[in-house]
Amino acid sequence: MFKKILMALATTTLVASPIVTAQAQAQSHVAQHRQVETRKVIKQKPNGRTVVKKQTVVRKNAPRYNSHRWAKGQRFDRRQASNYRVISNYRDYRLSAPPRGQQWVRSGNDAVLIAITSGLIGAVVGNAIR
């Protein structure tokens, strides 16, 4: 009886530990990209009065990735793409029409052809966008 209780306790601990770890990482990730600032705003009025106000500014900083080298076969993650946008006018950039189920997206100055459902990269055109 004691062994069964001990085994059940051990398995629940092993099962619950990844969930707790994932929650802690998500919370630290959110807290890492948030910045709170308190500023003093000083204004001079035309009548000579000085007005001092306190402003609280909350900035949500997105993680910045300066340059990411994409390669065919990788999984595309839009959070790692700088200046991510879907390219709907691919002819303006001299790109071929995307096959069915794929689309051109912008990552920095590169055009990346990705599969819509899986996110796998089919082609990369470097410096296609200027």
C-alpha positions as CSV (number, residue, x, y, z in Angstrom):
1,M,0.0,0.0,0.0
2,F,2.8,2.4,0.9
3,K,4.6,1.7,-2.3
4,K,1.5,2.5,-4.4
5,I,1.1,5.8,-2.7
6,L,4.8,6.6,-3.1
7,M,4.7,5.7,-6.8
8,A,1.6,7.8,-7.4
9,L,3.1,10.8,-5.7
10,A,6.3,10.4,-7.7
11,T,4.5,10.2,-11.0
12,T,2.3,13.2,-10.3
13,T,5.4,15.2,-9.4
14,L,7.1,14.2,-12.7
15,V,4.0,15.0,-14.7
16,A,3.3,18.4,-13.0
17,S,6.9,19.7,-13.1
18,P,7.0,20.5,-16.8
19,I,3.7,22.4,-16.5
20,V,5.0,24.5,-13.6
21,T,8.3,25.1,-15.4
22,A,6.5,26.2,-18.6
23,Q,4.3,28.6,-16.6
24,A,7.2,30.1,-14.8
25,Q,9.1,30.6,-18.1
26,A,6.1,32.3,-19.7
27,Q,5.7,34.7,-16.8
28,S,9.4,35.6,-16.8
29,H,9.2,36.1,-20.6
30,V,6.3,38.5,-20.2
31,A,7.9,40.4,-17.3
32,Q,11.2,40.6,-19.2
33,H,9.7,42.6,-22.1
34,R,7.8,45.2,-20.0
35,Q,9.3,48.4,-18.8
36,V,7.6,51.0,-16.4
37,E,8.9,54.5,-16.3
38,T,7.9,57.5,-14.2
39,R,8.7,60.9,-15.6
40,K,8.4,64.4,-14.5
41,V,6.9,66.7,-17.1
42,I,7.7,70.4,-16.5
43,K,5.7,73.0,-18.4
44,Q,6.1,76.7,-18.3
45,K,2.9,78.6,-18.7
46,P,2.7,82.0,-20.3
47,N,1.8,83.7,-17.0
48,G,5.1,82.5,-15.5
49,R,3.8,79.5,-13.5
50,T,5.6,76.2,-13.6
51,V,3.5,73.1,-13.6
52,V,5.1,69.8,-12.7
53,K,3.2,66.5,-13.4
54,K,4.2,62.9,-13.0
55,Q,3.6,60.6,-15.8
56,T,3.8,56.8,-15.7
57,V,4.7,55.2,-19.0
58,V,4.5,51.5,-19.6
59,R,6.3,50.2,-22.6
60,K,5.9,46.7,-24.0
61,N,9.1,45.9,-25.7
62,A,9.0,43.2,-28.3
63,P,12.0,40.9,-28.4
64,R,14.3,42.1,-31.0
65,Y,16.3,39.9,-33.3
66,N,18.7,42.0,-35.4
67,S,19.3,39.5,-38.1
68,H,18.1,36.0,-38.6
69,R,19.5,33.8,-41.4
70,W,16.6,31.9,-42.9
71,A,17.3,28.6,-44.8
72,K,15.1,26.3,-46.9
73,G,13.6,23.6,-44.7
74,Q,13.6,25.5,-41.5
75,R,10.4,26.3,-39.6
76,F,9.5,30.0,-40.0
77,D,8.7,31.8,-36.7
78,R,7.3,35.3,-37.2
79,R,8.4,36.4,-33.7
80,Q,12.0,36.0,-34.9
81,A,11.4,37.9,-38.2
82,S,12.3,41.6,-38.1
83,N,9.7,43.8,-39.9
84,Y,7.4,40.8,-40.6
85,R,4.7,41.4,-43.2
86,V,2.8,39.3,-45.7
87,I,3.7,40.3,-49.3
88,S,0.5,40.4,-51.3
89,N,2.0,42.4,-54.3
90,Y,4.8,39.9,-55.1
91,R,5.2,41.2,-58.7
92,D,6.4,44.6,-57.4
93,Y,9.4,42.8,-55.9
94,R,10.0,40.6,-59.0
95,L,9.0,37.4,-57.1
96,S,7.2,34.5,-58.7
97,A,3.6,33.6,-57.9
98,P,3.5,31.5,-54.7
99,P,2.2,28.0,-55.2
100,R,-1.1,27.0,-53.7
101,G,-0.9,26.8,-49.9
102,Q,2.2,29.0,-49.7
103,Q,2.8,32.8,-49.3
104,W,5.6,35.3,-49.5
105,V,6.5,37.1,-46.3
106,R,8.9,39.8,-45.5
107,S,11.6,39.4,-42.8
108,G,13.9,42.4,-42.8
109,N,15.0,42.9,-46.4
110,D,14.5,39.2,-47.3
111,A,11.5,37.6,-49.0
112,V,10.7,34.2,-47.5
113,L,8.3,31.7,-49.2
114,I,6.6,29.7,-46.4
115,A,3.9,27.1,-46.3
116,I,0.8,28.6,-44.6
117,T,-0.2,25.5,-42.6
118,S,3.2,24.1,-41.5
119,G,5.4,27.2,-41.5
120,L,8.2,25.4,-43.4
121,I,10.4,27.6,-45.6
122,G,10.3,26.7,-49.3
123,A,12.6,29.5,-50.6
124,V,14.6,32.6,-49.4
125,V,15.4,35.6,-51.6
126,G,18.0,37.8,-49.9
127,N,17.8,41.6,-50.2
128,A,14.6,41.4,-52.4
129,I,13.1,44.4,-50.6
130,R,14.9,47.7,-50.7
